[in-house]
């Protein structure tokens, strides 16, 4: 969201803004006596007496909004400053200013800004939010920078995975780096396979190629800070396929990368004296298409798939016992069957039949062995 659209006006725009008067239970009696008879009658009918978290709109003689009273607690508690942001949802569109003392004015203003966030990429813009005049003692630029970073993080996480893959995540990182003149490089292809084999292994089955996003900012001799964010844009579970309930929120699996980008943007906007480095492995995990994707290999070429004690050389099925004598899959319940009962779906049971579990051993899934039904249901969602 552009800075100019954020509803925080500079302090010199206070003239003409409607005052929001913070009151407490103790101070309310004196404030009420200072009002005219019409206002006292209105307040008595509304039932407002300075209760914390409540508000009341007071009109003038012509029926226009004259002021807003807002109740605050005598002693501030952690998080209560954000309660002030409730007014964003209930006040009419206008310019407002804080006329009085708040326990945490910075937290109140920050809460006001965050409450105005809307994710409207796929819908018509909603009505404009009420605007607040920034108190003169606060740093308006810092507040706007923090709010803008928050909104960027939320936009990235809220975007569906069809429109938020490694390419889109790289584009967002490039925008942040270019804005602050950071030096960015992308590691992909054969170099990613050689230098970061596990990152490559996670994302190699997807047509959206995996990559490592790496950018640096700040003086080389400054104190060093490195931020690493998980950029798995969608996680099917790989060999251990997640049920539908587990996949519903997998678009948020890249939330770590989004938060790292937001934090990096705040650091660079504040011009902190740091040598900042940001690392984001951006991948899209899908069903593997063959043996190479089945068994990710590390730098030493070691197979990451567990081995089953019941059958020398055979791969272990995810979830099988790690120690002791293998148990019968039919007697004790194969992991795929247990998952099928929990998810109330037949897809896992089909996977179990195709993997050919016998006498406690289960070979690793190959492309020809995985369920056609699972592919038919999930492939359109993951393209």
N, C-alpha and C positions, 0 to 999 in steps of 0.2 A: 504494500500500500504506500503510495507516495506521501512524502512528509507533508505536502501542502494540503492533503485531504484529511489529515488527523485533526480532530476537533479540539485543539489546544491553542487558544489565541494568546498573543503577547500581552504583557502587563499593561501596555499603553492603550489597549482596547477595552479597559474596564468601564469607561464612561458609557452609560446607557444599558449596561448589562444588569440583569435581574439579580439581586443579592440572594445568596443562600446563607441563612443565619444559623450557625450551629448553637444549640442550647442544651443544657443539662436539666435534670430534675430540680436541682437546687436553684439554678439561675432563672428558671422559667417563670416563677412567680413574679419576680421584679420586671421581667420583660413584658409579661402580659399586662401588668398595671400601666405600663407606659404607652399602650396602644389605645386607639380611640374605641368608642363604644361599639361601632359597627364591626370592627375587627375582633373585639372580644366576643361578641355574639357569634360571629362566624366560627371562631376557634372553639367556643364551648359546644356548638352544635357538631363540630367535627370530632370531638373527643380527644383532641391532642393536648398533652400536658408535658411535653418534653421527654417522652419515653424514648430510650435508646433504639435507634434503627427505624423510627417512624418519622414521617414528614407530613407537612400540610401546606397547601397552596393558599395564599391569601390574596384576594383580588382588591383592586382599588374601587373608587366610587363608580367608575365607568365600566366595571366588569373585567378590566384587563389585569393580567397577573402582575402583582406588585412586588411580592417577595415570597421566599420559601423558607419555612422553619424546618430544621432537621435535628433530631435528637441524637446526642452522643453520650457515651458513658462517662462517668466521673474519672475513672482510671482506665487508660487504654490497655488492651490486651493484644497479644500477637494475632495478626490477621484481621483485627477489627477495622483497620484503616480502609480495607477494601470494601467494607459494608457501605461506604459512601457512594460506591459505584452503582448501587441499586437505583439511584436517582436517574441514571441514564435511560433506564427502561420506562420510567413513569413520567418524566418531565416533558412538556411540549417542546417543539423545536424552537430554540431561542439561544441567546448568549447569556451566560450566568457567570457570577463571580462569587468567591467565598468571602463573606463579610463576618469575620470572627475568627476565633482560634480553634484549630483542630489538633487533636493529640499527635497525629502524624500527617502533616499536610502533604509531604512527598508521596507517601503511600496512598493517600486519598486521591491525589491527582493521577498517579500511575494506575490505580484501579479504575478510575474514570476512563482513561484511554483504552485499557485492555477490554473494558466492557463494551466498547464500540465496535469490536471486531465482528465481521461477518464474512463467511465464506460464500461468495456469490459468483464463482467462476461459471457456473452452469445455470444461473437464474438471473432474473431482472434485479437491478439494484434496489435495495430497500430504501425507506425514507431516511433522510439525513439525521444524524444523531445530534442531540443538543451540544452546544459548544461551551467550553469552560475557559475563562480567563486564567492564565497561569499566574499564581502569586509572584510578586516581585522578588521574594527571597529565594525562589527556586530556579534551577538551571533548566530553562525550557528546552534548549538544544539537547541536553543529555536525556531528558524525559522522552523527547521525540525519537531520538536514536534508539533508546531501549524499546519503545513501543513498536517501532518499525521492525526491529529484529524479531520481536515476539510474533508479529503478524507474518513475517516471512516464514518462520518455523511452522506456524499453524497452517499456512497455505500449502507448504510442501507435504506435511503429514496428512492433511485432509484431501489432497488430490488423489483420486483413484489410481490404482497401479497401472491401469491401461494407459494413463497419461503421465505416469511418474516412474520411468525406468532409469537405467544407468545414463542414457543420453540426456534426459531431462535433469537428472541430478548433477551431471557434469555442467550443463548449461547454467544452472543456478550457482554452482561454485565459480564458474567463469565470471558471472556477473558480479559476485561479491569481490573476487580478486581484482577484476578490472576497475571497479569503483574506487578501490584503495591502492591501486598500483602494486598489487602483490605479484610475485613471480610464480606462475603456475606451470606444471607439467603433468602429462597424462601417461601412465605406464599401461600398456595394453599389448595384445598379440603375443608374439614369441617372447618378448622381454618379460611380460607378466608371467608367462608360463615358467620361465627360467628363474626369475628373481622372487616371485610370489606364487609358488605353485598351488598353495591351498586356496588363495583367492581365485585363481584361474579355475581350479577344480569345481568350486561351488557354482560358478556361473557359466561354465563352458557348454552346458546343455541348452542354454537359452539362445535364441537368435539375437537377443540384445547382448552384445558382447561385454564381458566383464572388464573392469579397468580399475586402476588405483589413481585417485585424484590427490595431488600433492602440491600445495602451494606454501610459500614462505613470505614473510613480511617483517620489516623492521631492521634495525642495524645488526650487523653480524656479531658484534661484540656485546650486545645487550643480553640481559638474562634470558635464558631460553625457556619457552613454554611450547609443548607439543600437544595438540588436541587430536584425538582419534575417534572417529564416529562410524558406527556400523551403518553401512549403506545397502543392506539387503532389501531391494525394492519390493520383492514378494518372495515369501518362503513357503513352498509346498510341503516341506518336511523331507524332501529328497527321497531316499529309500524308505524311510519311515513316514509314509504319507499321512498328513494331518487329516482329521475328519472335518466336515463342513464347519462345525462350530469353531474349530481352531484356525480356519482359513479366513473367517470373516474379518478379522482385524489385522491380517498380515500386511495390508497396505501400510500399516504403521511400523513395520519392522525396520524401516529406514529412519525412524525418529531420532536415533543417535546421530546420524549424519546431519539431519536438519538442525538439531540443537547445537552441534559443533559449528555449523555455518553461522547460526544466529549469534553464538558467543564470539566467534571470530570477528563478525561484523561489528559488534559492540566494542571489542578491544581496539580494532583499527579505527573506528569512528572516534574513540576517546583519545587516540594517539598515545597510548601507553608506551612506555620505554621498554619494549620487549622484543625479543626475536621470536616471532610466532611461526609455528609450522602446523599445518593442518593436513591430516591423512584420512582419506575416506575410501575404503574399498567398496566400489559400487558394483553390485551384481544383481542378477535376477535369477533365482533358483527355480528350475523346472525339473520334470522327470528326466532322468538321464536316458540317453539314447543308445548306450552301448557299454562295453566293458570298461573303456577308459573313464567314462563318467561314473560308473558304478563304484570304482575304487580310487578315491583321491590318494595321491602319492606325495609324500613330503620331499625335502631336499635330498634325503638319502635313498629315495625310491621305495621306502617302506610302505607296505599296504596298510591303509588306515582301517580296513574292514576287520572286525573281530573274527577269530577263528573258533569253530565249534569243536569241542572236545570229543563229541560223539562220532565225528567223521573227519579223519586226518585230511588236511588240505582244503576242506570245504569252508566256505564263509559262514559266519554265524548270522542268523536272522536277528534284526534289531529287537531287543527286548528279551531275548532268550537268556537262560541262566548263565552266569559267568563262571561259576565254580561247581564242582561236584559232578556226579554222574548225570547225564542228560535224562530228562524225564520224557515220558511219552506225550506227544503233542495232543493226542486224542483224549487221554485220561485227564491231564492237568490243564488243558486249554491253551491253544497256541496264541501268541500275542496278537496276531491278526484277528482271530476269532473274538478275543476279549474286546478289542477295539471295535469290532463290528457290533457287538452287543451294546457297548456304551453309546455308539453313534446311531444305533438303530438303522443301519444301512447294510446292504449286501455287498457293497464294493470291496470292503476289506476281506469278506469271506471269499470273494472271487480271487482276490490277490493270494489268499492262503492256498486255494486249490492250485493256482498256477505255479506257486513257488515249489510245490511238490514236497511238503514237509513229511519226512518219514523217519521214525525212530530217533526223534530228537534233533535231527540235523536239517538245516535249511540252506540250500545254496544261495548265493547272492542273486538278486533280481537281474535278469538280462532284458533287453528290449523286447524279445519275442515272448518272454514269460510274464510280463506285466499285464494287468487287466485291460482289455480293450474297452470295457465299460468305463473305467476310471479315466482313460485317455479321452473318450468321447465326451465325458461330462466336464472335465477340467481343462482340456486343451484350449477350447474357445475362450475361456476366462483368462488364460495366461499368455495369450498372444499379444 
